[in-house]
């Protein structure tokens, strides 16, 4: 079974094709960050944007960030839905962000094993972020990740990103204690000798008030 999938926005691919200057990206988790977490979402009619997601994506777009989505979709391997269902949900999500698709790339995987494996795309592996940096002129060292799970934050740290935001939306309430347990004496998130600056936020609206651009 196919276990990885990526959607490349040809508009942005052409836009950046001749651009030799690398740019920062913002990596968004999907469920619980950009859209409401519905637990193994397969019905496009159930797709709802997370509060302030539209405004935040527009904000980063206007600031010139390359906008990337990175999402684990283990429900596919668990046979709760399939890639066609995933694509219908993705299409609906994109439509809710307006006429012009703001996402340069959307990267997904169906791996279901929670044991960390650097060789596959499942977060906390940084593979999806690194794959995006091969498709677009992304400066990982100046890039940001926004997620509701510790696996999002760890993936950002392992990819060498500069900053991570952990939000209480989605699974954030359940994971905040674990995320906090990885904050070192310097106030940074640290795991397996990978370190990243971390901001704890309650919602995406709160995020805009703290974005360092």
Backbone as ProteinMPNN parsed JSONL, in Angstrom:
{"seq_chain_A": "XXXXXXXXXXXXXXXXXXXXXXXXXXXXXXXXXXXXXXXXXXXXXXXXXXXXXXXXXXXXXXXXXXXXXXXXXXXXXXXXXXXXXXXXXXXXXXXXXXXXXXXXXXXXXXXXXXXXXXXXXXXXXXXXXXXXXXXXXXXXXXXXXXXXXXXXXXXXXXXXXXXXXXXXXXXXXXXXXXXXXXXXXXXXXXXXXXXXXXXXXXXXXXXXXXXXX", "coords_chain_A": {"N_chain_A": [[0.828, -1.2, 0.0], [0.455, 2.242, -0.786], [2.229, 4.646, 1.078], [2.969, 7.268, 1.406], [2.253, 10.647, 0.436], [2.101, 13.511, -1.613], [1.065, 16.807, -2.407], [1.689, 19.122, -4.763], [1.598, 22.504, -5.311], [1.257, 23.901, -8.338], [1.323, 26.562, -9.067], [2.903, 27.84, -7.096], [5.187, 26.329, -7.411], [6.099, 27.066, -9.954], [6.437, 29.759, -9.45], [8.583, 29.818, -7.648], [10.56, 28.561, -9.044], [12.667, 29.775, -10.477], [13.814, 31.135, -8.464], [16.52, 31.725, -6.629], [17.002, 32.427, -4.105], [16.653, 31.371, -0.834], [13.801, 30.888, 1.301], [11.933, 31.462, 4.345], [9.721, 29.005, 5.741], [6.407, 28.199, 6.876], [5.297, 25.543, 8.657], [2.406, 23.755, 8.94], [0.568, 21.598, 11.016], [-2.26, 19.521, 10.23], [-4.949, 18.378, 11.214], [-6.675, 19.576, 13.968], [-5.265, 21.867, 14.003], [-5.199, 23.433, 11.491], [-7.706, 22.565, 10.638], [-10.696, 21.501, 12.361], [-10.286, 18.861, 14.676], [-11.544, 15.775, 13.971], [-11.204, 13.135, 14.511], [-9.948, 10.662, 12.818], [-10.847, 11.658, 10.272], [-12.947, 11.403, 7.487], [-15.062, 12.268, 6.0], [-15.821, 14.772, 3.837], [-17.811, 16.677, 4.236], [-17.746, 17.19, 6.897], [-15.636, 18.808, 7.406], [-14.234, 21.527, 9.02], [-12.858, 24.73, 9.436], [-10.294, 25.457, 11.794], [-10.629, 27.809, 14.452], [-9.627, 31.014, 13.524], [-7.796, 30.088, 11.707], [-7.947, 30.676, 8.952], [-7.351, 33.447, 8.876], [-4.761, 33.427, 9.92], [-3.233, 31.905, 8.094], [-3.501, 33.54, 5.866], [-2.167, 35.776, 6.833], [0.517, 34.844, 7.032], [0.961, 34.283, 4.371], [0.9, 36.832, 3.226], [3.182, 37.821, 4.369], [5.121, 36.564, 2.976], [5.964, 33.954, 3.496], [6.639, 30.522, 2.735], [4.083, 28.279, 2.576], [3.322, 25.313, 4.123], [1.781, 22.128, 4.577], [1.892, 19.465, 6.869], [1.073, 16.244, 7.603], [0.115, 13.48, 9.616], [-1.556, 10.524, 8.78], [-2.701, 8.032, 9.94], [-5.009, 6.565, 9.903], [-5.45, 5.566, 7.399], [-3.726, 3.351, 7.008], [-4.849, 1.828, 8.985], [-7.142, 1.157, 7.841], [-9.457, 2.654, 8.119], [-10.209, 4.674, 6.527], [-9.466, 5.707, 3.127], [-6.935, 6.69, 0.667], [-8.317, 8.109, -1.276], [-10.477, 9.139, 0.171], [-9.029, 10.769, 1.91], [-8.033, 12.656, 0.05], [-10.388, 13.904, -0.793], [-11.191, 15.156, 1.569], [-9.004, 16.853, 1.872], [-9.258, 18.45, -0.428], [-11.65, 19.759, 0.201], [-10.824, 21.187, 2.475], [-8.901, 22.94, 1.324], [-10.588, 24.446, -0.313], [-11.993, 25.917, 1.552], [-10.232, 27.833, 2.267], [-10.355, 29.742, 0.377], [-10.458, 31.133, -3.012], [-7.909, 31.083, -4.21], [-5.534, 28.705, -3.747], [-3.614, 28.624, -0.878], [-1.533, 26.993, -0.117], [1.671, 25.818, -0.625], [2.667, 23.236, -0.634], [1.387, 20.034, 0.326], [1.874, 17.522, 2.52], [1.649, 14.123, 3.333], [1.313, 11.092, 5.271], [0.743, 7.562, 5.792], [1.665, 5.939, 7.774], [1.424, 3.888, 10.66], [2.735, 3.143, 12.952], [3.673, 4.002, 16.164], [6.186, 4.013, 17.174], [9.213, 5.7, 17.037], [10.669, 6.32, 13.926], [13.192, 7.183, 11.974], [13.391, 6.79, 9.302], [10.963, 6.893, 7.974], [8.049, 8.875, 6.975], [6.435, 9.611, 9.082], [5.622, 11.877, 11.553], [7.158, 11.938, 14.748], [9.349, 12.056, 12.973], [11.431, 14.037, 10.834], [11.067, 13.871, 8.115], [9.017, 14.679, 6.259], [9.177, 17.44, 6.338], [11.755, 17.861, 5.462], [11.532, 16.78, 2.92], [9.843, 18.685, 1.755], [11.598, 20.82, 1.702], [13.208, 20.064, -0.346], [11.576, 20.282, -2.503], [10.91, 22.942, -2.608], [12.412, 26.253, -2.288], [13.329, 26.366, 0.601], [14.346, 27.79, 3.656], [15.262, 26.088, 6.192], [16.346, 26.664, 8.683], [15.297, 29.088, 9.394], [12.669, 28.676, 9.629], [9.288, 27.819, 10.766], [7.179, 25.812, 12.861], [3.85, 24.769, 13.488], [1.853, 23.17, 15.773], [-0.315, 20.732, 17.429], [0.481, 18.558, 18.79], [3.115, 16.791, 20.529], [4.712, 15.445, 18.774], [4.729, 17.02, 16.492], [6.243, 19.21, 17.32], [8.671, 17.987, 17.93], [9.38, 17.006, 15.395], [9.883, 19.404, 14.09], [12.098, 20.29, 15.575], [13.993, 18.291, 14.969], [14.292, 18.751, 12.275], [15.7, 21.033, 12.246], [14.489, 23.512, 12.514], [13.743, 26.956, 13.433], [11.834, 27.748, 15.275], [9.008, 26.741, 17.207], [5.508, 26.391, 17.699], [3.211, 25.456, 20.118], [-0.107, 24.644, 20.305], [-3.215, 24.802, 22.129], [-5.406, 23.839, 20.844], [-7.194, 21.129, 19.168], [-5.48, 18.185, 19.939], [-4.029, 19.461, 21.809], [-4.561, 20.177, 24.528], [-4.367, 17.725, 25.882], [-1.735, 17.085, 25.4], [-0.093, 19.104, 26.329], [1.162, 18.989, 28.894], [3.116, 17.009, 28.525], [4.642, 18.19, 26.515], [5.625, 20.414, 27.911], [7.257, 19.092, 29.699], [9.546, 18.636, 28.323], [10.925, 20.954, 28.157], [13.884, 22.687, 28.53], [16.438, 23.963, 30.853], [16.988, 26.412, 29.786], [14.69, 27.273, 28.738], [13.958, 26.225, 26.312], [12.659, 23.818, 23.95], [13.714, 20.521, 24.152], [14.864, 17.463, 22.901], [16.365, 14.363, 22.648], [18.846, 15.592, 22.156], [18.197, 17.456, 20.235], [17.212, 20.764, 19.701], [14.855, 23.415, 20.003], [13.434, 26.668, 19.798], [10.532, 27.451, 21.645], [7.117, 28.325, 21.777], [4.297, 28.573, 23.804], [0.915, 28.476, 23.239], [-2.568, 29.393, 23.441], [-4.463, 29.428, 21.418], [-4.929, 29.843, 17.841], [-5.399, 32.489, 17.333], [-4.119, 33.747, 19.439], [-1.57, 33.109, 18.694], [-0.943, 34.86, 16.548], [-0.382, 37.189, 17.83], [2.13, 36.821, 18.769], [3.895, 36.219, 16.761], [7.112, 36.212, 15.289], [7.803, 38.132, 13.071]], "CA_chain_A": [[0.0, 0.0, 0.0], [1.148, 3.521, -0.794], [2.259, 5.186, 2.443], [3.269, 8.706, 1.415], [1.544, 11.391, -0.608], [2.315, 14.95, -1.573], [0.383, 17.653, -3.382], [2.509, 20.286, -5.062], [0.852, 23.583, -5.956], [2.066, 24.286, -9.507], [1.487, 28.02, -9.062], [4.07, 28.166, -6.285], [6.35, 25.65, -7.986], [6.579, 27.939, -11.029], [6.847, 31.033, -8.845], [9.877, 29.678, -6.984], [11.465, 27.763, -9.873], [13.864, 30.55, -10.813], [14.195, 31.898, -7.28], [17.664, 31.068, -5.997], [17.042, 32.863, -2.706], [15.809, 30.535, 0.013], [12.835, 31.629, 2.089], [11.387, 30.699, 5.473], [8.417, 28.372, 5.574], [5.649, 27.853, 8.074], [4.753, 24.191, 8.533], [1.21, 23.563, 9.748], [-0.133, 20.332, 11.131], [-3.61, 19.712, 9.674], [-6.068, 18.141, 12.125], [-6.492, 20.214, 15.265], [-4.558, 23.139, 13.814], [-5.87, 24.136, 10.396], [-9.114, 22.18, 10.673], [-11.124, 20.861, 13.606], [-9.958, 17.443, 14.744], [-12.753, 14.942, 14.027], [-10.766, 11.758, 14.789], [-9.978, 9.869, 11.586], [-11.782, 12.366, 9.4], [-13.059, 10.877, 6.128], [-16.215, 12.879, 5.342], [-15.517, 16.179, 3.547], [-18.853, 17.57, 4.746], [-17.45, 17.462, 8.31], [-14.447, 19.651, 7.51], [-14.425, 22.892, 9.498], [-11.604, 25.395, 9.766], [-10.043, 25.817, 13.181], [-10.815, 29.237, 14.652], [-8.553, 31.922, 13.143], [-6.86, 29.473, 10.758], [-7.988, 31.425, 7.699], [-6.63, 34.709, 9.064], [-3.34, 33.178, 10.163], [-2.624, 31.498, 6.827], [-3.441, 34.75, 5.043], [-1.117, 36.606, 7.423], [1.816, 34.326, 6.621], [1.051, 34.439, 2.922], [1.237, 38.236, 2.959], [4.548, 38.034, 4.836], [6.041, 35.912, 2.048], [6.369, 32.613, 3.914], [6.169, 29.364, 1.987], [3.147, 27.629, 3.496], [3.353, 23.859, 3.919], [1.026, 21.295, 5.515], [2.499, 18.152, 7.109], [0.044, 15.558, 8.383], [0.071, 12.027, 9.79], [-2.889, 9.986, 8.522], [-2.588, 6.595, 10.222], [-6.289, 5.916, 9.644], [-5.391, 4.872, 6.106], [-3.148, 2.019, 7.259], [-5.785, 1.115, 9.855], [-8.289, 0.866, 6.973], [-10.631, 3.419, 8.539], [-10.52, 5.406, 5.302], [-8.411, 5.466, 2.146], [-6.326, 7.902, 0.114], [-9.357, 8.876, -1.971], [-11.168, 9.901, 1.217], [-8.091, 11.817, 2.34], [-7.971, 13.698, -0.971], [-11.648, 14.651, -0.76], [-11.105, 16.027, 2.745], [-7.998, 17.874, 1.562], [-9.866, 19.356, -1.398], [-12.609, 20.596, 0.92], [-10.057, 22.118, 3.301], [-8.331, 23.968, 0.45], [-11.668, 25.318, -0.781], [-12.394, 26.8, 2.646], [-9.251, 28.914, 2.379], [-10.61, 30.726, -0.664], [-10.314, 30.776, -4.419], [-6.511, 30.765, -4.518], [-4.932, 27.782, -2.792], [-2.441, 29.266, -0.284], [-0.544, 26.01, 0.314], [2.648, 25.434, -1.649], [2.736, 21.785, -0.635], [0.697, 19.307, 1.395], [2.584, 16.249, 2.641], [0.927, 13.215, 4.228], [1.763, 9.697, 5.312], [-0.228, 6.664, 6.415], [2.336, 5.05, 8.726], [0.638, 3.774, 11.892], [3.586, 2.742, 14.071], [4.031, 5.143, 17.003], [7.609, 3.947, 17.511], [9.93, 6.637, 16.179], [11.47, 5.747, 12.848], [13.732, 8.282, 11.187], [13.384, 6.441, 7.884], [9.679, 7.121, 7.306], [7.553, 10.251, 7.014], [5.551, 9.869, 10.221], [6.137, 12.708, 12.645], [8.163, 12.995, 14.883], [10.388, 12.111, 11.946], [11.42, 15.297, 10.087], [11.169, 13.56, 6.691], [8.107, 15.472, 5.425], [9.705, 18.803, 6.302], [12.944, 17.813, 4.61], [11.038, 16.58, 1.554], [9.358, 19.988, 1.291], [12.756, 21.674, 1.427], [13.748, 19.631, -1.636], [10.633, 20.714, -3.532], [10.818, 24.402, -2.603], [13.63, 26.875, -1.741], [13.014, 26.644, 2.005], [15.41, 27.942, 4.638], [14.75, 25.4, 7.373], [16.855, 27.279, 9.909], [14.487, 30.264, 9.713], [11.272, 28.272, 9.479], [8.435, 27.678, 11.94], [6.159, 24.763, 12.804], [2.713, 24.98, 14.388], [1.21, 21.883, 15.974], [-1.026, 20.465, 18.676], [1.072, 17.364, 19.395], [4.555, 16.85, 20.764], [5.374, 14.921, 17.576], [4.934, 18.157, 15.591], [7.344, 20.018, 17.849], [9.895, 17.2, 17.776], [9.727, 16.987, 13.974], [10.497, 20.702, 13.813], [13.438, 20.316, 16.182], [14.86, 17.386, 14.222], [14.538, 19.331, 10.952], [16.556, 22.205, 12.415], [13.719, 24.756, 12.447], [14.114, 27.939, 14.446], [10.79, 28.061, 16.247], [7.801, 25.914, 17.205], [4.37, 26.829, 18.502], [2.293, 24.401, 20.526], [-1.415, 25.222, 20.573], [-4.129, 23.979, 22.918], [-6.467, 23.306, 20.003], [-6.998, 19.721, 18.834], [-4.978, 17.364, 21.038], [-3.1, 20.271, 22.593], [-4.831, 20.105, 25.967], [-3.856, 16.449, 26.404], [-0.294, 16.945, 25.177], [0.666, 20.245, 26.853], [2.018, 18.586, 30.01], [4.26, 16.287, 27.968], [5.469, 19.186, 25.826], [6.306, 21.198, 28.944], [8.269, 18.263, 30.364], [10.745, 18.623, 27.481], [11.532, 22.288, 28.151], [15.127, 22.646, 29.31], [16.694, 25.068, 31.795], [17.06, 27.66, 29.031], [13.358, 27.581, 28.237], [13.802, 25.7, 24.956], [12.234, 22.426, 23.833], [14.881, 19.688, 23.854], [14.643, 16.034, 22.9], [17.436, 13.622, 21.967], [19.872, 16.576, 21.785], [17.669, 18.416, 19.266], [16.68, 21.887, 20.471], [14.133, 24.409, 19.22], [12.689, 27.649, 20.567], [9.139, 27.014, 21.753], [6.109, 29.217, 22.33], [3.066, 27.902, 24.189], [-0.213, 29.359, 22.963], [-3.87, 28.781, 23.693], [-5.233, 29.337, 20.179], [-4.259, 30.452, 16.701], [-5.514, 33.946, 17.475], [-3.036, 34.116, 20.348], [-0.337, 32.939, 17.929], [-0.645, 36.034, 15.741], [0.136, 38.238, 18.698], [3.503, 36.502, 19.155], [4.701, 35.774, 15.633], [8.319, 37.041, 15.202], [8.128, 38.565, 11.717]], "C_chain_A": [[0.867, 1.255, 0.0], [1.092, 4.144, 0.59], [2.645, 6.661, 2.52], [2.546, 9.377, 0.251], [1.911, 12.866, -0.482], [1.558, 15.633, -2.705], [1.23, 18.9, -3.56], [1.664, 21.309, -5.829], [1.699, 24.121, -7.115], [2.274, 25.789, -9.595], [2.744, 28.409, -8.297], [5.329, 27.502, -6.825], [6.954, 26.511, -9.093], [7.115, 29.247, -10.468], [8.254, 30.952, -8.277], [10.93, 28.991, -7.855], [12.767, 28.501, -10.17], [14.377, 31.378, -9.629], [15.331, 31.17, -6.555], [17.775, 31.444, -4.52], [16.11, 31.997, -1.872], [14.971, 31.406, 0.941], [12.387, 30.795, 3.289], [10.032, 30.108, 5.119], [7.717, 28.31, 6.92], [4.996, 26.51, 7.798], [3.565, 24.063, 9.483], [0.842, 22.084, 9.814], [-1.559, 20.583, 10.62], [-4.703, 19.606, 10.74], [-5.781, 18.726, 13.512], [-5.743, 21.519, 15.186], [-5.229, 23.947, 12.701], [-7.36, 23.815, 10.355], [-9.423, 21.502, 12.003], [-10.79, 19.373, 13.566], [-11.236, 16.638, 14.94], [-12.435, 13.47, 14.212], [-10.985, 10.865, 13.578], [-11.025, 10.412, 10.598], [-11.771, 11.793, 7.985], [-14.179, 11.539, 5.331], [-15.945, 14.357, 5.084], [-16.571, 17.149, 4.064], [-18.632, 17.931, 6.219], [-16.265, 18.404, 8.499], [-14.834, 21.065, 7.934], [-13.056, 23.5, 9.812], [-11.501, 25.616, 11.273], [-10.178, 27.336, 13.291], [-9.526, 30.005, 14.358], [-7.537, 31.31, 12.183], [-6.805, 30.259, 9.454], [-7.15, 32.701, 7.805], [-5.131, 34.494, 9.223], [-2.614, 32.76, 8.883], [-2.494, 32.703, 5.9], [-2.323, 35.669, 5.517], [0.266, 36.152, 6.955], [2.016, 34.447, 5.117], [1.473, 35.86, 2.558], [2.664, 38.558, 3.386], [5.578, 37.307, 3.968], [6.553, 34.556, 2.478], [5.872, 31.579, 2.905], [5.316, 28.532, 2.942], [3.002, 26.156, 3.136], [2.486, 23.177, 4.986], [1.725, 19.945, 5.635], [1.582, 17.382, 8.056], [0.235, 14.045, 8.422], [-1.36, 11.558, 9.586], [-2.883, 8.466, 8.693], [-3.885, 5.85, 9.958], [-6.32, 5.166, 8.324], [-4.841, 3.465, 6.284], [-4.062, 1.168, 8.14], [-7.082, 0.773, 9.134], [-9.591, 1.511, 7.453], [-11.105, 4.345, 7.417], [-9.37, 5.176, 4.341], [-7.89, 6.789, 1.577], [-7.341, 8.747, -0.649], [-10.163, 9.716, -0.982], [-10.305, 11.062, 1.692], [-8.072, 12.973, 1.345], [-9.245, 14.527, -1.026], [-11.683, 15.625, 0.423], [-10.134, 17.176, 2.48], [-8.558, 18.91, 0.589], [-10.853, 20.297, -0.725], [-11.882, 21.615, 1.79], [-9.518, 23.265, 2.458], [-9.41, 24.957, 0.02], [-12.099, 26.31, 0.29], [-11.415, 27.945, 2.866], [-9.365, 29.918, 1.232], [-10.266, 30.249, -2.054], [-8.897, 30.386, -4.777], [-5.917, 29.902, -3.41], [-3.655, 28.387, -2.206], [-1.293, 28.312, 0.043], [0.382, 25.627, -0.837], [2.719, 23.917, -1.763], [1.983, 21.192, 0.538], [1.256, 17.89, 1.412], [1.871, 15.383, 3.686], [1.555, 11.838, 4.198], [0.723, 8.867, 6.043], [0.408, 5.713, 7.423], [1.595, 5.055, 10.063], [1.473, 3.45, 13.121], [4.014, 3.97, 14.873], [5.488, 5.118, 17.442], [8.383, 4.821, 16.525], [10.799, 5.912, 15.164], [11.919, 6.878, 11.933], [13.6, 8.039, 9.693], [12.021, 6.575, 7.205], [9.176, 8.542, 7.565], [6.762, 10.579, 8.275], [6.228, 10.752, 11.258], [6.099, 11.898, 13.94], [9.355, 12.952, 13.932], [10.296, 13.45, 11.202], [11.309, 15.109, 8.582], [10.241, 14.403, 5.815], [8.61, 16.904, 5.278], [10.915, 18.866, 5.37], [12.547, 17.609, 3.151], [10.542, 17.902, 0.964], [10.512, 20.912, 0.932], [13.471, 21.273, 0.147], [12.868, 20.127, -2.784], [10.567, 22.233, -3.679], [12.08, 24.99, -1.966], [13.424, 27.332, -0.296], [14.275, 26.74, 2.851], [14.905, 27.344, 5.95], [15.166, 26.094, 8.667], [16.066, 28.518, 10.323], [12.989, 29.948, 9.691], [10.612, 27.946, 10.813], [7.529, 26.466, 11.752], [5.083, 25.056, 13.844], [1.982, 23.65, 14.543], [0.519, 21.76, 17.311], [-0.478, 19.244, 19.403], [2.582, 17.537, 19.593], [5.313, 16.344, 19.539], [5.621, 16.027, 16.542], [6.162, 18.963, 16.017], [8.678, 19.288, 17.663], [10.333, 17.137, 16.315], [10.404, 18.296, 13.58], [11.907, 20.798, 14.36], [14.409, 19.468, 15.369], [15.168, 17.911, 12.814], [15.4, 20.591, 11.034], [15.824, 23.532, 12.299], [14.085, 25.687, 13.598], [13.095, 28.054, 15.57], [9.6, 27.137, 16.082], [6.752, 26.558, 18.095], [3.512, 25.616, 18.834], [0.986, 25.042, 20.969], [-2.3, 24.251, 21.354], [-5.316, 23.466, 22.113], [-6.19, 21.833, 19.699], [-6.605, 18.89, 20.05], [-4.083, 18.152, 21.995], [-3.302, 20.206, 24.088], [-4.215, 18.853, 26.572], [-2.333, 16.379, 26.344], [0.545, 18.052, 25.817], [1.61, 19.844, 27.983], [3.271, 17.887, 29.514], [5.2, 17.251, 27.251], [6.271, 19.989, 26.849], [7.432, 20.408, 29.603], [9.572, 18.218, 29.585], [11.398, 20.004, 27.383], [12.749, 22.278, 29.073], [15.308, 23.894, 30.173], [16.789, 26.42, 31.094], [15.721, 28.05, 28.421], [13.103, 27.111, 26.824], [13.313, 24.25, 25.013], [13.446, 21.601, 23.415], [14.502, 18.222, 23.934], [15.726, 15.365, 22.065], [18.5, 14.563, 21.389], [19.454, 17.499, 20.634], [16.937, 19.505, 20.044], [15.993, 22.871, 19.532], [13.466, 25.403, 20.173], [11.215, 27.274, 20.531], [8.283, 28.105, 22.375], [4.852, 28.401, 22.615], [1.909, 28.875, 24.014], [-1.516, 28.624, 23.22], [-4.639, 28.53, 22.401], [-4.444, 29.978, 19.056], [-4.356, 31.974, 16.741], [-4.409, 34.471, 18.376], [-1.695, 34.055, 19.622], [0.03, 34.202, 17.176], [-0.025, 37.149, 16.575], [1.617, 38.043, 19.023], [4.412, 36.154, 17.994], [5.876, 36.721, 15.402], [8.669, 37.43, 13.768], [7.862, 40.048, 11.574]], "O_chain_A": [[1.881, 1.324, 0.695], [0.032, 4.174, 1.215], [2.644, 7.238, 3.607], [2.267, 8.756, -0.774], [2.017, 13.397, 0.623], [1.433, 15.099, -3.807], [1.459, 19.645, -2.607], [1.091, 20.996, -6.872], [2.744, 24.73, -6.887], [3.282, 26.247, -10.133], [3.553, 29.203, -8.776], [6.421, 28.058, -6.708], [8.173, 26.669, -9.167], [8.119, 29.777, -10.946], [9.034, 31.896, -8.403], [12.079, 28.857, -7.435], [13.846, 27.91, -10.119], [15.265, 32.216, -9.784], [15.116, 30.124, -5.943], [18.553, 30.845, -3.778], [14.918, 31.898, -2.165], [15.371, 32.508, 1.316], [12.454, 29.567, 3.255], [9.296, 30.653, 4.297], [8.356, 28.362, 7.971], [4.243, 26.353, 6.837], [3.71, 24.242, 10.692], [0.808, 21.399, 8.791], [-2.011, 21.727, 10.582], [-5.306, 20.608, 11.124], [-4.772, 18.405, 14.139], [-5.597, 22.213, 16.192], [-5.766, 25.026, 12.952], [-8.18, 24.688, 10.073], [-8.528, 20.996, 12.681], [-10.988, 18.709, 12.549], [-11.929, 16.793, 15.946], [-13.326, 12.632, 14.079], [-12.09, 10.374, 13.351], [-11.939, 9.709, 10.169], [-10.717, 11.704, 7.356], [-14.238, 11.387, 4.111], [-15.85, 15.129, 6.038], [-16.269, 18.317, 4.308], [-19.253, 18.862, 6.732], [-15.928, 18.759, 9.628], [-15.656, 21.716, 7.289], [-12.199, 22.835, 10.394], [-12.49, 25.921, 11.939], [-9.878, 28.063, 12.343], [-8.464, 29.676, 14.886], [-6.525, 31.938, 11.874], [-5.723, 30.481, 8.911], [-6.34, 32.995, 6.927], [-4.327, 35.281, 8.723], [-1.5, 33.217, 8.625], [-1.477, 32.859, 5.224], [-1.616, 36.268, 4.707], [1.086, 36.968, 6.534], [3.131, 34.688, 4.653], [2.31, 36.058, 1.677], [3.289, 39.463, 2.833], [6.78, 37.426, 4.206], [7.499, 34.046, 1.878], [4.814, 31.747, 2.299], [5.789, 28.129, 4.005], [2.621, 25.796, 2.022], [2.463, 23.595, 6.143], [2.107, 19.348, 4.629], [1.342, 17.818, 9.182], [0.483, 13.411, 7.396], [-2.285, 12.134, 10.158], [-3.039, 7.716, 7.73], [-3.872, 4.628, 9.805], [-7.114, 4.242, 8.144], [-5.412, 2.499, 5.778], [-4.053, -0.06, 8.054], [-7.997, 0.187, 9.712], [-10.681, 0.986, 7.225], [-12.27, 4.742, 7.377], [-8.393, 4.518, 4.698], [-8.349, 7.865, 1.959], [-7.235, 9.974, -0.666], [-10.493, 10.868, -1.263], [-10.782, 12.185, 1.854], [-8.093, 14.137, 1.744], [-9.187, 15.73, -1.28], [-12.142, 16.76, 0.298], [-10.41, 18.326, 2.821], [-8.351, 20.11, 0.767], [-10.896, 21.488, -1.034], [-12.277, 22.78, 1.841], [-9.659, 24.43, 2.83], [-9.175, 26.165, -0.008], [-12.522, 27.422, -0.026], [-11.724, 28.911, 3.564], [-8.557, 30.841, 1.132], [-9.838, 29.112, -2.252], [-8.689, 29.461, -5.562], [-5.817, 30.338, -2.263], [-2.706, 28.643, -2.946], [-0.21, 28.749, 0.432], [-0.068, 25.172, -1.888], [2.819, 23.377, -2.865], [1.944, 21.778, 1.619], [1.127, 17.15, 0.436], [1.537, 15.85, 4.776], [2.234, 11.461, 3.242], [-0.079, 9.394, 6.814], [-0.245, 4.775, 7.88], [1.185, 6.112, 10.542], [0.952, 3.482, 14.236], [4.646, 4.877, 14.33], [5.978, 6.09, 18.017], [8.219, 4.687, 15.313], [11.564, 5.01, 15.506], [11.112, 7.458, 11.206], [13.687, 8.978, 8.901], [11.92, 6.393, 5.992], [9.809, 9.311, 8.288], [6.45, 11.747, 8.505], [7.289, 10.407, 11.779], [5.099, 11.231, 14.208], [10.283, 13.747, 14.082], [9.193, 13.944, 10.966], [11.441, 16.078, 7.834], [10.643, 14.807, 4.723], [8.479, 17.507, 4.212], [11.068, 19.807, 4.592], [13.15, 18.194, 2.251], [10.799, 18.197, -0.203], [10.425, 21.689, -0.019], [14.256, 22.052, -0.394], [13.349, 20.361, -3.892], [10.214, 22.747, -4.74], [12.75, 24.31, -1.188], [13.354, 28.527, -0.013], [15.157, 25.886, 2.774], [14.21, 28.007, 6.72], [14.408, 26.105, 9.637], [16.152, 28.954, 11.471], [12.154, 30.851, 9.73], [11.275, 27.816, 11.842], [7.154, 26.129, 10.629], [5.376, 25.533, 14.941], [1.54, 23.067, 13.553], [0.73, 22.57, 18.214], [-0.92, 18.928, 20.508], [3.227, 18.328, 18.906], [6.441, 16.773, 19.293], [6.605, 15.979, 15.804], [6.998, 19.342, 15.197], [9.682, 19.894, 17.287], [11.527, 17.207, 16.024], [11.38, 18.298, 12.829], [12.805, 21.321, 13.7], [15.534, 19.895, 15.11], [16.191, 17.553, 12.229], [15.785, 21.15, 10.007], [16.439, 24.561, 12.021], [14.66, 25.263, 14.601], [13.447, 28.416, 16.693], [9.223, 26.788, 14.964], [7.067, 27.184, 19.107], [3.133, 24.848, 17.95], [0.962, 25.869, 21.88], [-2.149, 23.034, 21.25], [-6.149, 22.732, 22.645], [-5.086, 21.344, 19.94], [-7.303, 18.887, 21.064], [-3.455, 17.575, 22.883], [-2.332, 20.182, 24.846], [-3.614, 18.907, 27.645], [-1.711, 15.688, 27.151], [1.771, 17.952, 25.844], [2.747, 20.313, 28.025], [4.366, 18.137, 30.017], [6.42, 17.135, 27.37], [7.467, 20.215, 26.664], [8.44, 20.981, 30.016], [10.6, 17.805, 30.124], [12.329, 20.192, 26.601], [12.654, 21.909, 30.243], [14.44, 24.766, 30.214], [16.681, 27.461, 31.741], [15.624, 29.031, 27.682], [12.139, 27.543, 26.193], [13.53, 23.549, 26.001], [14.126, 21.934, 22.444], [13.895, 17.782, 24.91], [15.973, 15.75, 20.922], [18.989, 14.356, 20.279], [20.282, 18.248, 20.115], [16.141, 19.212, 20.935], [16.464, 23.133, 18.426], [12.987, 25.014, 21.238], [10.709, 26.829, 19.501], [8.666, 28.727, 23.366], [4.399, 27.63, 21.769], [1.922, 29.971, 24.576], [-1.564, 27.394, 23.217], [-5.374, 27.549, 22.29], [-3.403, 30.59, 19.295], [-3.475, 32.666, 16.23], [-3.828, 35.521, 18.106], [-0.794, 34.848, 19.897], [1.199, 34.588, 17.16], [0.762, 37.951, 16.072], [2.284, 38.966, 19.492], [5.58, 35.826, 18.203], [5.665, 37.932, 15.325], [9.75, 37.079, 13.295], [8.073, 40.613, 10.501]]}, "name": "protein", "num_of_chains": 1, "seq": "XXXXXXXXXXXXXXXXXXXXXXXXXXXXXXXXXXXXXXXXXXXXXXXXXXXXXXXXXXXXXXXXXXXXXXXXXXXXXXXXXXXXXXXXXXXXXXXXXXXXXXXXXXXXXXXXXXXXXXXXXXXXXXXXXXXXXXXXXXXXXXXXXXXXXXXXXXXXXXXXXXXXXXXXXXXXXXXXXXXXXXXXXXXXXXXXXXXXXXXXXXXXXXXXXXXXX"}
